[in-house]
Amino acid sequence: MRKIGISEIEDIAMGAALLGAGGGGDPYVGKLVAIGAVKECGPVTLLDPDEIPDDVLIMPIAMMGAPTVLAEKGIGGKEYETLYKMVSRFFGREIYALMPIEAGGVNSMLPIAAAARLGLPLVDCDGMGRAFPELQMVTFTIGGLKATPMALTDEKGNSVIFDTITNKWTEELARAVTMSCGGSVSVSLYVMTGGQMKQYGVKNIVTRSQKLGEAIRTVKNSAPLTPEEHFLQFAEGFKLFKGKIADVLRETRGAFNYGKVVLEGIGEYKDRQAFVQFQNENLLASVDGEILATTPDLICLVDTETFSPVTTDALKYGKRVMVVGLKCFEMWRTPAGIELVGPRYFGCDTDYIPLEKRCEGGTANV
């Protein structure tokens, strides 16, 4: 058990944006929401998963929709209370604690804001260890948990509870409502017991995000290592490419950001070309026609000077970035995990090969 205040939020937002693999929303927008709530309501208590009793209810909170929309539409402020009342009334029980469902600049921050405003603790656990674009793409689906009852509300006060036959159906129906509500909403789903959370959750994700954010913030103080060496060592990352953004193809469709970023090599990658394909999150990285990383491993773009993560909605022509691969949570590498979030699910014509195997003998290094 420990407290999360404003300084911790700054680092968590930065580290979670890296783990968001290009998605999960703008960390600047997310941290403003969380800092505002903590300033008004006080610090949030963060609980270790092992501190949670097995029989209590844990309620994940998240934003659903296109991150670019949330940056413009914002959050009304009463969504958390609405979600809490809907879920607790459905179960006829109080909620013991909140938790994030994924890592990302927004979806790691909204649960902190909700915990502060509701006076509830936050669990150091999530259901991805990164970010994914669809609701069924969580470790809890692999564990057989239902996404529903799922509560959804928008900033205007519209709200609905879903009870669906599969988690994929939850995604289909909730996505349609999200579009009707303007492209972004607040949701709670996969409400679970403490025992289920401990069995299938990705533990200590908030703490990992904070440590990564702190490492990025202090990356210049890394002697005798260079800042780049320090970043790669601390993040346990594989350097895939370094280049200047030459083109960005992006569209918002079905409450997702779809697109591709084209990179022209710089430094040791001069005269080489790479591209990264994304659907909210980065899905595939290819260098000179050779695939070096795919989902479910994390593909992250970071600024070459500050090593701050660059989300898919912040990609701009001329920006210099390094493409980094991070190994995913081990449950994603099981057959059930690959079926749920592997490259072929997203229409990429390749089988999943672990990042470290794809990079063997190549230019990528850890």
ABEGO torsion letter per residue (X at the ends): XBBBBAAAAAAAAAAAAAAAGGBGEBAAAAAAAAAAAAAAAEBBBBBBAAABBAABBBBBBBBBEBAAAAAAAEBAGAAAAAAAAAAAAAAGBBBABBBBABBEAAAAAAAAAAAAAAGBBBBBBBAAGBBBABAABBAAAAAGBBAOBBBBBBAAGBBBBBBBABAAAAAAAAAAAAAAAGGBBBBBBGBBBAAAAAAABBBGAAAAAAAAAAAAAAAABAOABBAAAAAAAAAGBBBABBBBBABBBBBBBGGBBBEBBBBBBBEAABGBBBBBBBBGBBABBBBGGBBABBOABBBBBBBAAAGBBBBAAABBBGBBBBBBBBBBBAAAABAAAAAAABAAAAGBBBBBBBAAAAABGBABBX
